[in-house]
Amino acid sequence: MTAEELYIFNHQAFNQNNNRSGFDLNQFLLLAVEAPEDYRKIDLYQLFYNGIYNRTEKFADSTEEERQPVADAGYGGHIPQVDLIKCPADQMNEVLQEFLGLRLEDMDGVGLDRFTYLPEYDAYYDFHSDANCPGKVNFLSGERKGGRVLLYYESDSFPVLSSKDGSLIQPDGTGLNCLTLEEQESGWYHFLSNWRCNKPSLPTAYPDGEPELTIPLDGLEPYKPEAVTVKRHTGDVAEPLYQANFSGDDFRVEVYRSTEGSLYAAVAASKTERDCFLSFPKNDHGWTAEPFVNLFDYLDDHRGWVFSYYRQIGESYSQVHDYFTFSEDGVPSRLLQTVGTEKRTDLDGDGIPELTVSRPGENQMLFFLRDGEIYQADVTALVQDAWPEAAYLDCGLWNAERRNLRLTAQVPFPGLEDVPATASRTLWFDGKNLRLYKDHSIYSDHVKLGLDAPAYVLESAQDFVQGQFDALAADSYGWDGSGNCNEENAGPGNVVWDDWQINDLRGPYYETAGDAQVEIWRISYETHTTTPDRVMLAGASYRDEDGWCMIGFPFRDYLYFQRDAEGNWAFLFSKLEYDCSPGSPLFWWDMVQQMLRMDLLQLSDLSVDELLAPLTGGRTAAFFNHLGETPQTEQKQILSHLARTIQENPDRTEYADYVNTLRESGEYALTDGGQAAWEYLQSAVAVGTLAPAPVRPIQ
């Protein structure tokens, strides 16, 4: 399965990003099912425990009129002071039909009796305030077999699994699971099984064609870690912090605070003696100690403990991971030491994982097993040596889903040695070599093939980029502003643009404001020039080695949609966001302001929580600074409405907490406009329990 397909399952289908039937598909991953027929026996209470959601809102909220009948039927007349979850039977049937091809009457009914059923509403209810969300999963690889899709994934956050006989079992720690799906004519899938499995050896799907550059790794020497110095301490244990041993071992590994205040990892030699093999930085409270077994899925003697801690390296603090193995009598040996963010990924598809390490601003490392020995490849240095014309080499983070590493470099534009261009490559590991590939994606009607988005999104995206292209071309063609470009009417500084393309679409994201629900997609596009030497770059703009440019801010344009009277998604507007993203208070507030300007929303439509939301999340100053840039009339209307909300809800004491935090913290500075907006709000709030302290500047 390609990296693009895995990306869709990880980011657009599962992990709370699916919008089919308004149901979080990760709920199905809560249930362990060995065969398709066992889905009839699944625990429906666990499946529908969180209710049925319409993207960010429930399909049907329970009303106050329903609370008492539910309490009478299932709680002895007492109404618990928690949320009432409602699952209408028809919506449960929609979910079961969509993803299992079954209905409630086809199921064995396991768990339904834990709900309270009201026939007059034909709905199932439950009072509770918690959730059983299984959390995020990571699909590592996949394959297609006879119309079925097998997805292999990891997750350590399953709260409970329901076995094929309906009983509840606890998962046996972390492990690999296989989800089997069957493709349907609707374009989606039915769930067939979800069960623990052994790790498969799936070939890596390398890009088509030959790599631009191949870097052999046969000249590397086996990795030699730093030797371990063991020092015996006697009677200095002031505070034991961690103690563990493997079953069958006669020794115990400890982390302890010494009487002098130092932090050590040691083997307990006796009641009072400790053989210390690792000294942590002083006052380090961010350390962890975890056992590991078969780091590279290889030999049984690859087991021990990894100690992670932060240490100053150069001018910054970085996380260090020290892997230690132990002899039968407890003598430690360092197996490996890494610095940075680790990921274990089977890059070459041979069933044995590699260990990738990323450190911002530093070289990217790769550790792999060959002939029973560990090897270390300094990827950044190897690429720089093999690609000497590349300057300012910048690597991102290793991508476990795609099994590759993205990197960019500055190279001379072909034929124009004095004109720099950005070269983008993806790096792959095939077990023996590093392979660098250039992107050779295919485009149809200006859109990169393989982008997964509905037709209405693609159409709106094309219209948006065509408009951006036309505006860019009009600004750049012709000295006389005519828009005509020819040799007589094009001089130095005039850029000729001749094409555009959409290279990425991500979504959907959902935001709500009042009763309005908005679907959002992020778009990335490029325009092509035949005069690359005339392009002036600034900020995040770039020009690649083929003449494709991004003039502006990559991945910062968003398209907004709302359902029309017929229930279809209709385009509302586009917006450029510099410093926030979907899910953040600032992003939500930007959207609300735009909807207010377009009369798509009124302030009175917003709830109290929504009006106060921009003040939360540690972004209070940013909210006021942002508000300080809006027109005065609009700004004062918003602030006055917010002041009335605070006055009318005297129990909302968090307002005082937010402004006091803002007053006392120097982490976020107010601009002049932000200071004025803050002062205006304070003066508008009536004297009372929420009255803020006298205004004074914040430094």
VENBEL-V33018 format. One record per pair of residues at least 6 apart in sequence whose ideal C-beta (glycine too) atoms are under 8 Angstrom apart, sorted by the first residue. I is the first residue (numbers start at 1). J is the second residue. Records with the same first field share a line. If there is no record, write none. Layout:
I = J + J
This chain:
1 = 141 + 142 + 143 + 144 + 149 + 151 + 202 + 205
2 = 205
3 = 205 + 399 + 401 + 402 + 403 + 404
4 = 450
5 = 142
6 = 139 + 140 + 141 + 142 + 401 + 402
7 = 401 + 402
8 = 452
9 = 139 + 142 + 151
10 = 138 + 139 + 401
11 = 17 + 506
12 = 18 + 452 + 506 + 507
13 = 25
14 = 25 + 26 + 29 + 137 + 139
15 = 26 + 136 + 137
16 = 24 + 26
17 = 508
18 = 24 + 25
19 = 55 + 508 + 510
20 = 98 + 188
21 = 94 + 95 + 98 + 99
22 = 52 + 53 + 54 + 55 + 59 + 91
23 = 52 + 53 + 95 + 98 + 99
24 = 50 + 53 + 133
25 = 99
26 = 133 + 134 + 135 + 136 + 137
27 = 46 + 47 + 48 + 49 + 50 + 133 + 134
28 = 47 + 99 + 191 + 194
29 = 134 + 137 + 153 + 155 + 158 + 177 + 179 + 194
30 = 46 + 47 + 132 + 134 + 158 + 159 + 160 + 161 + 162
31 = 42 + 43 + 46 + 47 + 161 + 162 + 194
32 = 161 + 162 + 163 + 164 + 169 + 194 + 195 + 196
33 = 39 + 42 + 164 + 191 + 193 + 194 + 195
34 = 164 + 193 + 195
35 = 164 + 192 + 193
36 = 192 + 193
38 = 164 + 193
39 = 100 + 102 + 191
40 = 102 + 106 + 107 + 108
41 = 107 + 108 + 110 + 164 + 165 + 166
42 = 107 + 110 + 162 + 166
43 = 110 + 111 + 162 + 166 + 168
44 = 92 + 104 + 107 + 109 + 110 + 111 + 112
45 = 110 + 111 + 112 + 114 + 115 + 126
46 = 111 + 132 + 160 + 162
47 = 111
48 = 87 + 92 + 95 + 115 + 124
49 = 85 + 126 + 128 + 131 + 132
50 = 85 + 131 + 132 + 133
51 = 58 + 85 + 86 + 87
52 = 58 + 59 + 60 + 87 + 88 + 91 + 92 + 95
53 = 59
54 = 517
55 = 510 + 517 + 519
56 = 510 + 511 + 512 + 517
57 = 512 + 517
58 = 86
59 = 88 + 91
60 = 86 + 88 + 91 + 123
61 = 86
62 = 70 + 84 + 85 + 86 + 125
66 = 84 + 86 + 118 + 121 + 125
67 = 79 + 84
68 = 79
69 = 118 + 120
70 = 84 + 116 + 118 + 125 + 127
71 = 77 + 78 + 79 + 80 + 127
73 = 116 + 117 + 118
74 = 116 + 125
75 = 116 + 127
79 = 127
80 = 127
82 = 127 + 128 + 129
83 = 127 + 128 + 129
84 = 125 + 126 + 127
85 = 125 + 126 + 127 + 128
86 = 121 + 123 + 124 + 125
87 = 115 + 123 + 124 + 125
88 = 121 + 122 + 123
89 = 104 + 122 + 123 + 124
90 = 122
92 = 104 + 124
93 = 103 + 104
96 = 102 + 103 + 104 + 106 + 107
97 = 103
98 = 186 + 188
99 = 188 + 189 + 190 + 191
100 = 190 + 191
101 = 190
104 = 112
108 = 166
110 = 162 + 166
111 = 166
112 = 124
114 = 126
115 = 124 + 125 + 126
116 = 124 + 125 + 126
117 = 123 + 124 + 125
118 = 125
132 = 159 + 160
134 = 155 + 157 + 158 + 159
135 = 155 + 157 + 158
136 = 155 + 157
137 = 153 + 154 + 155
138 = 153 + 154 + 155 + 400 + 401
139 = 151 + 152 + 153 + 401
140 = 152 + 153 + 154 + 176 + 345 + 346 + 400 + 401
141 = 151 + 152 + 200 + 202 + 346 + 349
142 = 149 + 150 + 151 + 152 + 202
143 = 149 + 150 + 200 + 202
144 = 150
147 = 182 + 183
148 = 180 + 181 + 182 + 183 + 192
149 = 180 + 181 + 182 + 183 + 189
150 = 178 + 179 + 180
151 = 178 + 179 + 180 + 181
152 = 176 + 177 + 178 + 179 + 197 + 199 + 200 + 202
153 = 176 + 177 + 179
154 = 174 + 175 + 176 + 177
155 = 174 + 177
156 = 173 + 174
158 = 171
160 = 168 + 169 + 170
161 = 168 + 169 + 170 + 171
162 = 168 + 169
163 = 169
172 = 196
175 = 196
176 = 196 + 197 + 198 + 199
177 = 194 + 195 + 196 + 197
178 = 193 + 194 + 195 + 196 + 197
179 = 191 + 193 + 194
180 = 191 + 192 + 193 + 194
181 = 189 + 190 + 191 + 192
182 = 189 + 190 + 192
183 = 189
184 = 190
199 = 297 + 346 + 351
200 = 351
201 = 346 + 349 + 350 + 351
202 = 346 + 349
203 = 349
204 = 346 + 347 + 348 + 349 + 403 + 428 + 430
206 = 428 + 430 + 435 + 437
207 = 426 + 428 + 437 + 440
208 = 440
209 = 437 + 440
211 = 428 + 435 + 436 + 437
212 = 425 + 436 + 437 + 438
213 = 386 + 387 + 425 + 435 + 436
214 = 433 + 434 + 435 + 436
215 = 382 + 383 + 386 + 433 + 434 + 435 + 436
216 = 432 + 433
217 = 375 + 377 + 382 + 432 + 433 + 434
218 = 432
220 = 375 + 376 + 377
221 = 375
222 = 373 + 374 + 375
223 = 336 + 367 + 373 + 374 + 375 + 376
225 = 334 + 335 + 336 + 337
226 = 334 + 337
227 = 334
228 = 277 + 324 + 332 + 333 + 334
229 = 277
230 = 275 + 276 + 277 + 331 + 332
231 = 275 + 276
232 = 269 + 273 + 274 + 275 + 276
233 = 258 + 264 + 266 + 273 + 274 + 275 + 276
234 = 272 + 273 + 274
235 = 259 + 272
236 = 258 + 259 + 260 + 274
237 = 256 + 258 + 259 + 272 + 274
238 = 256 + 257 + 258 + 259 + 261
239 = 256 + 257
240 = 254 + 255 + 256
241 = 254 + 255 + 256 + 257 + 263
242 = 253 + 254 + 255 + 256 + 289
243 = 252 + 253 + 254 + 268
244 = 252 + 253 + 289 + 291 + 305
245 = 251 + 252 + 253
246 = 291 + 303
249 = 326 + 328 + 330
250 = 328 + 329 + 330
251 = 267 + 268 + 326 + 329 + 330
252 = 267 + 268
253 = 265 + 266 + 267 + 268 + 289 + 305 + 326
254 = 265 + 266 + 267 + 268 + 274
255 = 263 + 264 + 265 + 266 + 280 + 287 + 289 + 307
256 = 263 + 264 + 266 + 274
257 = 263
258 = 264
261 = 282
262 = 279 + 280 + 282
263 = 279 + 280 + 281 + 282 + 284 + 287
264 = 274 + 276 + 278 + 279 + 280
265 = 276 + 277 + 278 + 280 + 289 + 305 + 307 + 324
266 = 274 + 275 + 276 + 277 + 278
267 = 274 + 275 + 277 + 326 + 330 + 331 + 332
268 = 274
269 = 275 + 330
275 = 330 + 332
277 = 324 + 332
278 = 307 + 322 + 324
280 = 287 + 307 + 309
281 = 309 + 310 + 311 + 312
284 = 309 + 310
286 = 309 + 310
287 = 307 + 308 + 309 + 310
288 = 307 + 308 + 309
289 = 305 + 306 + 307 + 308
290 = 305 + 306 + 308
291 = 303 + 304 + 305 + 306
292 = 302 + 303 + 304 + 305 + 306 + 323
293 = 300 + 302 + 303
294 = 300 + 302 + 303
295 = 302 + 323 + 335 + 336 + 344 + 355
296 = 302 + 352 + 353 + 354 + 355 + 368 + 369 + 374
297 = 351 + 352 + 353
298 = 352 + 369 + 372
299 = 372
301 = 325
302 = 325 + 335
303 = 325
304 = 323 + 324 + 325 + 326 + 332 + 335
305 = 323 + 324
306 = 321 + 322 + 323 + 324
307 = 321 + 322 + 324
308 = 319 + 320 + 321 + 322
309 = 319 + 320 + 322
310 = 317 + 318 + 319 + 320
311 = 317 + 318 + 320
312 = 318
313 = 320 + 339
316 = 361
318 = 339 + 340 + 359 + 362
319 = 339 + 340 + 341
320 = 337 + 338 + 339
321 = 336 + 337 + 338 + 339 + 342
322 = 334 + 336 + 337
323 = 334 + 335 + 336 + 337
324 = 332 + 333 + 334 + 335
325 = 332 + 333 + 335
326 = 332 + 333
327 = 333
335 = 374
336 = 355 + 367 + 374
338 = 355 + 357 + 365 + 367
339 = 357 + 359 + 362
340 = 357 + 358 + 359 + 362 + 365
341 = 357 + 358 + 359 + 397
342 = 355 + 356 + 357
343 = 355 + 356 + 358 + 398 + 400
344 = 353 + 354 + 355 + 356
345 = 353 + 354 + 356 + 398 + 400 + 403
346 = 352 + 353 + 354 + 403
347 = 354 + 356 + 366 + 368 + 403 + 404 + 428 + 429
348 = 354 + 429 + 430 + 431
349 = 403
350 = 431
352 = 369
354 = 366 + 367 + 368 + 369 + 429
355 = 366 + 367 + 368
356 = 364 + 365 + 366 + 367 + 398 + 405
357 = 364 + 365 + 366 + 367
358 = 364 + 395 + 396 + 397 + 398
359 = 365
362 = 380
363 = 378 + 379 + 380 + 381
364 = 378 + 379 + 380 + 395 + 398 + 405
365 = 376 + 377 + 378 + 379
366 = 376 + 377 + 379 + 429
367 = 374 + 375 + 376 + 377
368 = 374 + 375 + 377 + 429 + 431
369 = 375
377 = 434
379 = 395 + 405 + 427 + 434
380 = 393 + 395
382 = 434
383 = 390 + 393 + 407 + 427 + 434 + 436
384 = 390 + 393
387 = 393 + 409 + 436
389 = 411 + 412
390 = 409 + 410 + 411 + 423
391 = 409 + 410 + 411
392 = 409 + 410
393 = 407 + 408 + 409
394 = 407 + 408 + 409
395 = 405 + 406 + 407
396 = 405 + 406 + 407
397 = 405
398 = 404 + 405
399 = 405 + 406
402 = 426
403 = 428 + 429
404 = 426 + 427 + 428
405 = 426 + 427
406 = 424 + 425 + 426 + 427
407 = 424 + 425 + 426 + 427
408 = 422 + 423 + 424 + 425
409 = 422 + 423 + 425
410 = 420 + 421 + 422 + 423
411 = 420 + 421 + 422 + 423 + 545
412 = 418 + 419 + 420 + 421
413 = 419 + 420 + 421 + 532 + 533 + 543 + 545
414 = 545
416 = 532 + 533
419 = 532 + 533 + 543
420 = 543
421 = 532 + 543 + 544 + 545
422 = 542 + 543 + 544 + 545
423 = 438 + 544 + 545
424 = 438 + 439 + 544
425 = 436 + 437 + 438
426 = 436 + 437 + 439
427 = 434 + 435 + 436 + 437
428 = 434 + 435 + 437
429 = 435
441 = 448 + 449 + 450 + 503
442 = 448 + 449
443 = 449 + 501
445 = 462
446 = 462 + 465 + 499 + 500 + 501 + 502
447 = 458 + 461 + 462 + 501 + 502
448 = 501 + 502 + 503 + 504
451 = 458 + 502 + 504 + 505
452 = 505
453 = 461 + 505 + 507 + 521
454 = 569
456 = 561 + 568 + 569 + 570 + 571
457 = 505 + 507 + 508 + 521 + 559 + 561 + 569
458 = 505
460 = 559 + 561 + 571
461 = 502 + 505 + 521 + 523 + 525 + 559
462 = 502
463 = 571
464 = 523 + 557 + 559 + 574
465 = 500 + 502 + 523 + 525
466 = 500
468 = 500 + 525 + 527
469 = 497 + 500 + 527
472 = 497 + 527 + 551
473 = 483 + 497
474 = 483
476 = 494 + 495 + 496 + 497
477 = 483 + 484 + 485 + 489 + 490 + 494 + 496 + 497
478 = 484 + 485 + 489 + 490 + 494
479 = 489 + 490 + 491 + 494
480 = 489
482 = 489
485 = 494 + 496
490 = 496 + 531
492 = 534
493 = 534 + 536
494 = 531 + 534
495 = 529 + 531 + 534 + 535
496 = 529 + 530 + 531 + 534
497 = 527 + 528 + 529
498 = 528 + 529 + 530
499 = 527 + 528
500 = 525 + 526 + 527 + 528
501 = 525 + 526 + 528 + 548
502 = 523 + 524 + 525
503 = 524 + 525 + 526
504 = 522 + 523 + 524 + 555
505 = 521 + 522 + 523 + 524
506 = 521 + 522
507 = 519 + 520 + 521 + 522
508 = 519 + 520 + 521
509 = 519 + 520 + 521 + 522 + 582 + 583
510 = 517 + 518 + 519 + 520 + 582
511 = 517 + 518 + 520 + 582 + 587 + 588 + 591
512 = 518
513 = 588 + 591 + 592 + 595 + 601 + 605 + 606 + 610
514 = 601 + 605 + 606 + 607 + 610
515 = 605
516 = 562 + 595 + 600 + 601 + 605
517 = 562 + 563
518 = 560 + 561 + 562 + 572 + 591 + 595
519 = 560 + 561 + 562 + 569
520 = 558 + 559 + 560 + 561 + 582 + 591
521 = 558 + 559 + 561
522 = 555 + 557 + 558 + 559 + 582
523 = 557 + 558 + 559
524 = 550 + 554 + 555 + 557
525 = 550 + 557
526 = 544 + 548 + 549 + 550
527 = 548 + 549 + 550 + 551
528 = 546 + 547 + 548 + 549
529 = 535 + 543 + 547 + 549
530 = 547
532 = 543 + 547 + 549
535 = 543 + 549 + 551
537 = 543
539 = 552 + 553
540 = 550 + 552 + 553 + 554
541 = 549 + 550 + 551 + 552
542 = 549 + 550 + 554
543 = 549
552 = 576
553 = 576 + 578
556 = 576 + 577 + 578
557 = 574 + 575 + 576
558 = 574 + 575 + 576 + 577 + 582
559 = 571 + 574
560 = 571 + 572 + 573 + 574 + 575 + 591 + 594
561 = 569 + 570 + 571 + 572
562 = 569 + 570 + 572 + 600
563 = 569 + 570
564 = 570
572 = 595 + 598 + 600
573 = 594 + 598
575 = 590 + 591 + 594
577 = 587 + 590
579 = 586
580 = 586 + 587 + 590
581 = 587
584 = 617 + 619
585 = 613 + 614 + 616 + 617 + 619 + 623
586 = 614 + 619 + 622 + 623 + 626
588 = 613 + 614
589 = 613 + 614 + 623 + 626
590 = 626
592 = 601 + 606 + 610
593 = 630 + 634
595 = 601
596 = 602 + 603 + 634
597 = 634
603 = 611 + 637 + 638 + 641
608 = 645 + 649 + 652
611 = 641 + 642 + 645
612 = 642 + 645 + 646 + 652 + 654 + 655
614 = 623
615 = 623 + 654 + 655 + 658 + 659
616 = 654 + 658
618 = 668
619 = 668
620 = 658 + 659 + 661 + 662 + 668
621 = 662 + 668 + 669 + 670 + 674 + 698
622 = 668
624 = 662 + 670 + 674 + 675 + 677 + 678 + 681
625 = 670 + 671 + 673 + 674
626 = 674
627 = 635 + 638 + 639 + 673 + 674 + 677
628 = 635 + 671 + 672 + 673 + 674 + 675 + 676 + 677
629 = 673
630 = 638
635 = 677 + 680
636 = 680
639 = 677 + 680 + 681 + 684
640 = 684
642 = 681
643 = 681 + 684 + 685
645 = 652
646 = 652 + 655 + 685 + 690
647 = 685 + 686 + 688 + 690
650 = 688 + 689 + 690
652 = 690
653 = 689 + 690
655 = 690
656 = 689 + 690 + 692
659 = 678 + 682 + 692
660 = 692 + 693
662 = 668 + 670 + 678 + 698
663 = 692 + 693 + 696 + 698
666 = 698 + 699
669 = 698 + 699
670 = 678 + 698
675 = 697 + 698
678 = 695
679 = 695
682 = 692 + 695
683 = 695
685 = 691 + 692
